[in-house]
Amino acid sequence: MDTILKVEHLKKYFAVNVGGPFARHKASLKAVDDVSFEVGRGETVGLVGETGCGKTTVGRTIVGLYAPTAGTITYCDENLCALTREAMRKVRSKLQMIFQDPYASLNPRMTVGSIVEEPMDIFSIGTMAERRERVQELLRTVGLDPEHTNRFPHEFSGGQRQRIGIARALAMNPEFIVADEPISALDVSIQAQIVNMLEDLQQNLGLTYLFIAHDLAMVKHISDRVIVLYLGKIVEVDESKDIYKHPLHPYTKALLSAVPIPDPRVEMQRQRIVLKGDLPSPVNPPSGCHFRTRCPIAQPICAEKQPELRDMGSGHVVACHFAG
């Protein structure tokens, strides 16, 4: 596999006030805690987990919106964490992000044409006429009318706004795109259109995706491999087609049991796994295995020793003392 991105022992901690907004005591919120994985060129890797597990923080740290607390991010054999601001600026044109909220991620005071053209303006790409032509080409690529360049974001639907965000991400001909839950804010009828478009763009432009989502059914459709994240740590990684058939970690099993099955008879007969309790605070995570406080098979060793990621064969790795 030609590796385009390699993340090693990535940590991202945020300083937070403990005891209220006016408290003086500071603590570290461990949003991402020792995460390592690789992404191959042309591959789509799904990053899944419930809200608060650190998915978005991983994506934002990769593209440079957050500075990592520790660890390395290697893109095309270049350590992004060691680059100067100017050097990172050049690399960033090849690393782009599609944001979750199509309403908040577009400047309401800018026209669609200006929004899509802005990355080319920042990097001084081409003449004004060439940039305008490129904007029209990008709008056509994402299924929008190029005649709408002078309209403002509020004149478009949610699905159309997300297409505008995708066009902006494509403006610099990127190689790697972090798609941060790009369909979660859209109507169900529009979600499939956006996902199919992303697949077509990947095939036509040779893109590589890190697809962040909590919709496991959609992740199964678009991803080659799936990484399951819980409270800032990776608990399972496997090929997409296999992890849905043979999940090993109790958390993965619980997530998959919540995915609805179209056949009502099968849906009625299967047993749901309902996790007890709430997601623990990343400020003070449980000792040992972070999942043990909600795990149905937890044993005393789970509180004493943090499980390491074990290779179960064929690239299927899992962090659980009792998986197998």
C-alpha positions, 0 to 999 in steps of 0.5 A: 500500500502506498501510504499517503498519510501516517499518524503516530501516537497523536495526542491533542489535549485542551486546557479547561477550567474545572469547577466552573467557568470562573474556577482557577484550577486547570485540567487537561481534556484528552480529546485525542489520546495516543492515536496511530493509523495509516491511510493509503493513497486512493483509499477511503478510511472511515473514522467512527464513534459516538459524539465526543469521542475525538473524531473531529479533533483528529481531522482538524489536527491533521489539516493543521487547524489544531496543533498536536500536543504530541505525536507526528503526522506524516504526509507524503513522507513529510512530518507536518508537525516539524514544518514552519508556518510558511512550509505548512501553508504550501502543503495545506493546499493538498490537504483540505477539509469538508466541514460538517455544518454547511450553514456555519462553514460558509461566509454569509456575506460572500457570494458563492463565486467568492467563496469558491475562488478564495483559496485560489486568491490566497495562493495567487493561482492564475489570473482573475479570468482564469480563477472565474473560469475555474469557479464555474468548472468546479460548480459544474463538477459538484452539480450546481449551476455556474450561473449562480456565482453571484448568489449568497449562501442563504439562497441555497438549500442545505444540500446545495450549500454542502456542494459549495463547500465541496467545490471550495475544498476542490479548488486547489486540486487536493490529494487528501480530503478530511470529510467531517460528517459531511452528510449528518446535517442533511436530509436523508434524501440528499445524503445518498446524492452527496456520498455518491458524488464524493465517490465519483470525485474520488474515482475521477480525481484520484482523491483520498478520504478520511471520512468521519461519521457516526452513521455506520451504514453510510460508512460501510457504503463508502469506506475501504477500512473502518477505525472505531474511536472511543474516548480519544483511543482506537479500539478496533480497525478492520476492512469495512466488509469484515468489521460489519460481519465479525466485530470483536470489540464490545463497543463496536458490537453495540454501535452496529446493533444500533444500525437499522436493518431494512427487513422488518422481520429481521429487525424485530428478531435481532437483539439490541445491545444497549450501553449503560451509563454516559460517555465518561469525561475525557478530563478524567477518563476511567483507569485501564480500559476507558470502555470498562464502565459501560462494557457488558463483559468487563472484568477486574483486569480491565480496571488495572491494565489498559488493553493494547491493540492486538493483531487478530489476523488479516489486518484486524486489530482490536484493543480488548483483553477478551476479544477473540 
